[in-house]
Amino acid sequence: MKVNLTEYDQIRELYTRVMTDTQSEHLHSDTAKLLKFADTIVQHKYLVQQCAISPRYAQAIYDILPADQQAKLDIEKIGQDASTAHLVGKDVFRMPRKLMYPTTKIIGVCRTSLARVQGLIK
């Protein structure tokens, strides 16, 4: 049986099944203490990623943030954006369906190029 795991599954397992309630509370508190220094857009994007792991995770961090910062964030929008969190930073229209060159060829090209550059420098 092939299991199709996402990049969020391992951390979701850690957060929901491995960590104790006390450990989760410390994680939320420590995260919120530092996140409050970030710009609103960074806070939003970070909470979107946490919501993709677990909505409870994002909500707990959000609840600890200062009230003035909570007012700048839309928790509903964070929840909506979490459905596409796995695409953040990826240009899905330009992503190749497969590697154009096998990895070994890429390494060979890099070594050849490096040798040429070193020859020019000497």
DRENPA-3360 file (N, C-alpha, C; in nm, 2 decimals, always signed):
BEGIN
1 = MKVNLTEY = +0.08/-0.12/+0.00/+0.00/+0.00/+0.00/+0.09/+0.12/+0.00 ~ +0.07/+0.21/-0.10/+0.14/+0.34/-0.10/+0.07/+0.45/-0.03 ~ +0.14/+0.51/+0.06/+0.09/+0.62/+0.14/+0.14/+0.75/+0.09 ~ +0.05/+0.84/+0.06/+0.09/+0.97/+0.00/+0.10/+1.07/+0.11 ~ +0.22/+1.09/+0.17/+0.23/+1.18/+0.28/+0.27/+1.32/+0.24 ~ +0.23/+1.42/+0.31/+0.26/+1.56/+0.28/+0.37/+1.60/+0.37 ~ +0.43/+1.72/+0.34/+0.54/+1.77/+0.43/+0.49/+1.80/+0.57 ~ +0.36/+1.81/+0.59/+0.30/+1.85/+0.72/+0.27/+1.72/+0.80;
9 = DQIRELYT = +0.27/+1.61/+0.75/+0.22/+1.49/+0.82/+0.31/+1.45/+0.94 ~ +0.44/+1.46/+0.92/+0.53/+1.43/+1.03/+0.52/+1.52/+1.15 ~ +0.51/+1.65/+1.12/+0.50/+1.75/+1.23/+0.36/+1.74/+1.29 ~ +0.26/+1.71/+1.21/+0.12/+1.69/+1.27/+0.12/+1.57/+1.37 ~ +0.19/+1.46/+1.33/+0.20/+1.35/+1.42/+0.27/+1.39/+1.55 ~ +0.38/+1.46/+1.54/+0.45/+1.51/+1.66/+0.36/+1.59/+1.74 ~ +0.29/+1.69/+1.68/+0.21/+1.78/+1.76/+0.09/+1.72/+1.82 ~ +0.02/+1.63/+1.75/-0.11/+1.58/+1.80/-0.09/+1.45/+1.88;
17 = RVMTDTQS = +0.01/+1.37/+1.85/+0.02/+1.24/+1.92/+0.14/+1.22/+2.01 ~ +0.25/+1.30/+1.99/+0.37/+1.27/+2.07/+0.38/+1.38/+2.18 ~ +0.36/+1.50/+2.15/+0.37/+1.61/+2.25/+0.26/+1.60/+2.36 ~ +0.31/+1.62/+2.48/+0.21/+1.63/+2.59/+0.14/+1.77/+2.59 ~ +0.03/+1.79/+2.66/-0.03/+1.92/+2.67/+0.06/+2.02/+2.72 ~ +0.14/+1.99/+2.82/+0.24/+2.09/+2.87/+0.34/+2.13/+2.76 ~ +0.39/+2.03/+2.69/+0.49/+2.06/+2.58/+0.42/+2.15/+2.48 ~ +0.30/+2.12/+2.44/+0.23/+2.20/+2.34/+0.21/+2.35/+2.39;
25 = EHLHSDTA = +0.17/+2.36/+2.52/+0.16/+2.49/+2.58/+0.29/+2.57/+2.57 ~ +0.40/+2.51/+2.61/+0.53/+2.57/+2.60/+0.56/+2.61/+2.46 ~ +0.53/+2.53/+2.36/+0.56/+2.56/+2.22/+0.48/+2.68/+2.18 ~ +0.35/+2.68/+2.22/+0.26/+2.80/+2.18/+0.32/+2.93/+2.24 ~ +0.35/+2.92/+2.37/+0.40/+3.04/+2.44/+0.53/+3.09/+2.38 ~ +0.63/+3.00/+2.36/+0.76/+3.04/+2.31/+0.74/+3.10/+2.17 ~ +0.66/+3.04/+2.09/+0.64/+3.08/+1.95/+0.58/+3.22/+1.95 ~ +0.47/+3.24/+2.03/+0.40/+3.37/+2.04/+0.50/+3.48/+2.09;
33 = KLLKFADT = +0.58/+3.45/+2.19/+0.68/+3.55/+2.24/+0.76/+3.61/+2.13 ~ +0.81/+3.52/+2.04/+0.89/+3.57/+1.93/+0.81/+3.62/+1.81 ~ +0.70/+3.56/+1.78/+0.62/+3.60/+1.67/+0.57/+3.74/+1.68 ~ +0.55/+3.79/+1.80/+0.49/+3.92/+1.82/+0.59/+4.03/+1.77 ~ +0.71/+4.00/+1.75/+0.81/+4.09/+1.70/+0.81/+4.10/+1.54 ~ +0.74/+4.01/+1.48/+0.74/+4.00/+1.33/+0.63/+4.09/+1.28 ~ +0.65/+4.13/+1.15/+0.55/+4.21/+1.08/+0.42/+4.13/+1.06 ~ +0.31/+4.19/+1.04/+0.18/+4.13/+1.03/+0.18/+4.03/+0.92;
41 = IVQHKYLV = +0.24/+4.06/+0.81/+0.24/+3.96/+0.69/+0.31/+3.84/+0.73 ~ +0.42/+3.85/+0.80/+0.50/+3.73/+0.85/+0.41/+3.65/+0.95 ~ +0.35/+3.72/+1.04/+0.26/+3.65/+1.13/+0.15/+3.57/+1.06 ~ +0.09/+3.64/+0.96/-0.02/+3.57/+0.89/+0.04/+3.45/+0.82 ~ +0.15/+3.46/+0.75/+0.20/+3.35/+0.67/+0.24/+3.23/+0.77 ~ +0.30/+3.27/+0.88/+0.34/+3.17/+0.98/+0.22/+3.09/+1.03 ~ +0.12/+3.17/+1.07/+0.00/+3.10/+1.12/-0.07/+3.02/+1.02 ~ -0.06/+3.06/+0.89/-0.12/+2.97/+0.79/-0.05/+2.84/+0.79;
49 = QQCAISPR = +0.08/+2.84/+0.80/+0.16/+2.71/+0.80/+0.13/+2.63/+0.92 ~ +0.11/+2.69/+1.03/+0.08/+2.62/+1.15/-0.07/+2.56/+1.15 ~ -0.16/+2.64/+1.08/-0.29/+2.59/+1.07/-0.30/+2.47/+0.97 ~ -0.21/+2.46/+0.88/-0.20/+2.35/+0.79/-0.16/+2.22/+0.87 ~ -0.08/+2.24/+0.97/-0.04/+2.13/+1.06/-0.16/+2.09/+1.15 ~ -0.22/+2.20/+1.22/-0.33/+2.17/+1.30/-0.40/+2.31/+1.33 ~ -0.53/+2.32/+1.31/-0.60/+2.45/+1.34/-0.58/+2.49/+1.48 ~ -0.58/+2.39/+1.57/-0.56/+2.42/+1.71/-0.43/+2.48/+1.74;
57 = YAQAIYDI = -0.33/+2.44/+1.67/-0.19/+2.49/+1.68/-0.19/+2.64/+1.65 ~ -0.24/+2.68/+1.54/-0.25/+2.82/+1.50/-0.33/+2.90/+1.59 ~ -0.45/+2.85/+1.63/-0.54/+2.92/+1.72/-0.47/+2.95/+1.86 ~ -0.40/+2.85/+1.91/-0.34/+2.86/+2.04/-0.23/+2.97/+2.03 ~ -0.15/+2.98/+1.93/-0.05/+3.08/+1.91/-0.12/+3.22/+1.90 ~ -0.22/+3.22/+1.81/-0.30/+3.35/+1.79/-0.35/+3.40/+1.92 ~ -0.41/+3.32/+2.00/-0.47/+3.36/+2.13/-0.37/+3.42/+2.23 ~ -0.24/+3.39/+2.21/-0.14/+3.44/+2.30/-0.08/+3.57/+2.25;
65 = LPADQQAK = -0.10/+3.60/+2.12/-0.05/+3.73/+2.07/-0.12/+3.84/+2.14 ~ -0.05/+3.96/+2.15/-0.11/+4.08/+2.20/-0.24/+4.12/+2.12 ~ -0.34/+4.17/+2.19/-0.47/+4.21/+2.13/-0.45/+4.30/+2.01 ~ -0.36/+4.39/+2.02/-0.35/+4.48/+1.90/-0.30/+4.41/+1.78 ~ -0.22/+4.31/+1.80/-0.17/+4.23/+1.68/-0.28/+4.13/+1.64 ~ -0.36/+4.08/+1.73/-0.47/+3.99/+1.69/-0.57/+4.07/+1.60 ~ -0.59/+4.20/+1.63/-0.68/+4.28/+1.56/-0.64/+4.29/+1.41 ~ -0.51/+4.28/+1.39/-0.46/+4.30/+1.25/-0.46/+4.17/+1.17;
73 = LDIEKIGQ = -0.49/+4.06/+1.24/-0.49/+3.93/+1.17/-0.64/+3.88/+1.16 ~ -0.67/+3.81/+1.05/-0.80/+3.76/+1.02/-0.79/+3.60/+1.04 ~ -0.83/+3.55/+1.15/-0.82/+3.41/+1.17/-0.90/+3.32/+1.07 ~ -1.01/+3.38/+1.02/-1.08/+3.31/+0.92/-1.00/+3.30/+0.79 ~ -0.94/+3.40/+0.75/-0.86/+3.40/+0.63/-0.74/+3.31/+0.65 ~ -0.68/+3.31/+0.77/-0.57/+3.21/+0.79/-0.62/+3.07/+0.77 ~ -0.73/+3.04/+0.82/-0.79/+2.90/+0.80/-0.81/+2.87/+0.65 ~ -0.86/+2.97/+0.58/-0.88/+2.95/+0.43/-0.75/+2.93/+0.36;
81 = DASTAHLV = -0.65/+3.01/+0.39/-0.53/+3.00/+0.32/-0.45/+2.87/+0.36 ~ -0.48/+2.81/+0.47/-0.41/+2.69/+0.51/-0.43/+2.57/+0.41 ~ -0.54/+2.58/+0.33/-0.57/+2.47/+0.24/-0.47/+2.47/+0.12 ~ -0.41/+2.58/+0.10/-0.30/+2.59/-0.01/-0.16/+2.62/+0.05 ~ -0.15/+2.60/+0.17/-0.02/+2.63/+0.24/+0.10/+2.55/+0.18 ~ +0.07/+2.43/+0.13/+0.17/+2.35/+0.07/+0.23/+2.40/-0.06 ~ +0.16/+2.50/-0.12/+0.20/+2.56/-0.24/+0.28/+2.69/-0.22 ~ +0.29/+2.74/-0.10/+0.35/+2.86/-0.07/+0.50/+2.86/-0.11;
89 = GKDVFRMP = +0.54/+2.95/-0.19/+0.68/+2.96/-0.23/+0.71/+2.87/-0.36 ~ +0.61/+2.81/-0.41/+0.63/+2.72/-0.52/+0.55/+2.78/-0.64 ~ +0.61/+2.80/-0.75/+0.55/+2.85/-0.87/+0.49/+2.72/-0.94 ~ +0.37/+2.68/-0.92/+0.32/+2.56/-0.97/+0.31/+2.56/-1.12 ~ +0.30/+2.67/-1.18/+0.29/+2.68/-1.33/+0.42/+2.66/-1.40 ~ +0.53/+2.68/-1.32/+0.67/+2.66/-1.38/+0.74/+2.54/-1.32 ~ +0.67/+2.46/-1.24/+0.74/+2.35/-1.18/+0.75/+2.24/-1.29 ~ +0.87/+2.18/-1.31/+0.88/+2.07/-1.41/+0.81/+1.95/-1.36;
97 = RKLMYPTT = +0.76/+1.88/-1.46/+0.69/+1.75/-1.42/+0.79/+1.65/-1.37 ~ +0.91/+1.66/-1.43/+1.02/+1.57/-1.38/+1.15/+1.64/-1.41 ~ +1.26/+1.60/-1.35/+1.39/+1.66/-1.37/+1.42/+1.65/-1.52 ~ +1.48/+1.75/-1.57/+1.52/+1.75/-1.71/+1.64/+1.66/-1.72 ~ +1.73/+1.67/-1.63/+1.85/+1.59/-1.63/+1.86/+1.51/-1.50 ~ +1.90/+1.38/-1.52/+1.92/+1.30/-1.39/+2.03/+1.37/-1.31 ~ +2.02/+1.35/-1.18/+2.10/+1.42/-1.08/+2.25/+1.40/-1.11 ~ +2.29/+1.28/-1.15/+2.43/+1.25/-1.18/+2.48/+1.33/-1.30;
105 = KIIGVCRT = +2.40/+1.36/-1.40/+2.44/+1.45/-1.51/+2.46/+1.59/-1.46 ~ +2.37/+1.64/-1.37/+2.39/+1.77/-1.31/+2.52/+1.78/-1.24 ~ +2.55/+1.69/-1.16/+2.67/+1.69/-1.08/+2.79/+1.69/-1.18 ~ +2.79/+1.61/-1.28/+2.90/+1.60/-1.38/+2.92/+1.74/-1.45 ~ +2.81/+1.80/-1.48/+2.81/+1.94/-1.54/+2.88/+2.04/-1.45 ~ +2.84/+2.03/-1.32/+2.89/+2.12/-1.22/+3.04/+2.10/-1.20 ~ +3.08/+1.97/-1.20/+3.23/+1.94/-1.19/+3.31/+2.00/-1.31 ~ +3.25/+1.97/-1.42/+3.32/+2.02/-1.55/+3.33/+2.17/-1.55;
113 = SLARVQGL = +3.22/+2.24/-1.51/+3.22/+2.39/-1.51/+3.32/+2.44/-1.40 ~ +3.33/+2.37/-1.29/+3.42/+2.41/-1.18/+3.56/+2.40/-1.23 ~ +3.59/+2.29/-1.30/+3.73/+2.26/-1.35/+3.77/+2.37/-1.45 ~ +3.67/+2.41/-1.53/+3.70/+2.52/-1.63/+3.73/+2.65/-1.56 ~ +3.65/+2.68/-1.46/+3.67/+2.80/-1.39/+3.81/+2.80/-1.31 ~ +3.84/+2.69/-1.25/+3.97/+2.68/-1.18/+4.08/+2.69/-1.28 ~ +4.07/+2.64/-1.40/+4.17/+2.65/-1.50/+4.19/+2.79/-1.55 ~ +4.08/+2.87/-1.55/+4.09/+3.01/-1.59/+4.15/+3.10/-1.48;
121 = IK = +4.13/+3.06/-1.35/+4.18/+3.13/-1.24/+4.33/+3.11/-1.23 ~ +4.38/+2.99/-1.25/+4.53/+2.96/-1.24/+4.61/+3.03/-1.33;
% end
